[in-house]
Amino acid sequence: MTEDQRWAAAVHEAGHAVVAHALGRVTTSVQIDDSGGGFTIRDAEHSLPLVAEKILPIVPDNVTILFGGQIAEMQVFGRVISRNIKTDNFQIEELLAFILDDRDRLHVRENCREWAAHILRHQQDGLDRLARLLCKRGSMAQDEILEILRTSWSGVGYLVG
């Protein structure tokens, strides 16, 4: 993986972590791998339940978090350049499928995208600091993530931990 690909993956994964944090979710770890991919692990408390009726209330937050990666890339690079967007878009569409009405689905999709963009515009410092450290180290644990976000938080969303 080139240094540019590594930086793009770090920005993408940091975007997920910052948005999750703003929505009151705990990010337990974030990692990028040598293929240019990465993953962000959030707390199990907000993972998807198996019963459809219980999924609907958490769809918007999860979709917003998934948009965080590509929105972060757009903010930093002016376009999406990492390979991670395919997986995120697939997961977004899977979640939105629980919303039966097409207009409602589109409305939720656009609102989530706009909310992720709003969060990241106001958390630029945290995004940058998190992405730089992630690019350097390759992985970060919950306490490191929280320390960066606590010291750079601008007041949009929740401050977890």
N, C-alpha and C positions, 0 to 999 in steps of 0.2 A: 504494500500500500504506500502511495506517495504521501509526502507531508501534507499536501493540499487535501487529499482524501481523508487523511487522519483528522485534520482540522475541521473539515465539513462534518464528519461523523461526530466529533466532539461537540460542535455547535448544535447539531440535530438532537443528540441525547441530552445535552444541557437544556435545550428548549423544553423537552418533555418534563425534566425535573423542576424547572422554574415554574411552569404552568401548574404542575401537580401541587407544588408547594403553595402557590397562590390560592388554590382551591381547597386547601386544608388537608391535603394528602401527604403522608409521609413517604419519602423516597428512601428506601433502605440501601440501595446501591445503584450505581450507574457505571457502565463499562462500554468501551469501544474495543473492537477486535481487529486483527490484522487484515481482514478482508474488506474493511471499510464500513462494516456494520457495527451494530452495538445494541445495547438493551438497557432499559431502565426498569428496576424492580420497585414496585410500590407496595405498600402495606397490604396484607391479606384481608384486612377488614373491609376494604372497598373493592375486592376482586369480584368478578361476575358470579352471581348466584346461579344455581341451576334452574330455578323456577322463573319462567318468563315474566310473571307479574312483578317480581322483585327486581328485574333487570331495568325496566322502564325508568324508574326514578334516578338511576345512576348513569343512564345513557348520556345525558348532556355533559356531565363532568368528564367521563371517560373519552368522549369524542373531542372535547376541548383539549384534553391532555394529549391525545393522539395528534391533533393539529399543531401542537407546540413545536414539534420537530421541524416540520416544513416551514412554519411561520418564522421560526428562528433563522433558518437558512435564508429565507427571503429577506429578512431584516439585515442580515450580515453580508450576504453575497449578492442580493438583488435577484436571485433565482434559486431554485432547488437544485443542488448538485450531488447530493449523496444518494446512495442506492436504497436507503432505508424507507423512502416514501412509499414504495410499492406495498410493503407489509403494513404500514400505517393506514394507507388508503383502503386496503382490503379489510382491516379490522374496523375502520370507520363505517364502511358499508355494511358489514355484518351487524354492528350495533344499531345502525339506523334502520335495518330491516325489521326491528321490533316495533317501529313506528309505522303503522299500516297506511295512514293517509299520506299520499305523495306530497301534498302542500306542507303538511306538518313536518315531514321528513326534511324537505328542503329548507324550511324555516329553522328547524333545529340545527341543521348542518351549517347554515350561514351564520346563525347566532353564535355557535360554538367557535367557528373560524374567527369571527370578529372579536369575541371575548379573548381568545388566545392571543390575537394580535395586540389587543389593548394591554393585556398583562405584560407581554414581552416588550412593548414600547416603554412601559413604565419600569421595567426591571432590567434594562439594558446592562447596567453595571454588574448585577448578579449573573446574568447570562454570560457576559464576557469573562468574568473571573472564573466561573464554574467551567466554561468551555476550555479556557487556557490551562487550567490545572488538570482537567480530564485529558486533554491532548498530551500533556507532558507525562502524566502517570499511567494513563490507560484505564484506570478504574478508581472509583471513590466510594467510600463507605458513608453511611448515614450521618455520622457525626461531622465529617468533613464538609458534606453538602450543607448541613444545617448551619455550620459556622460561617461559611461563605454567604449564604442567603440571609442570615441574621444581620451580618455586618454591612450588607448592601441593600437591604430592603427599603423600598420607597413608599410603602403604604398601600399598594394596590393588592387586593385579595387578603388572604389570611397570613399570619405569621405563625408557622407551626413550630412546636418545640420550644 
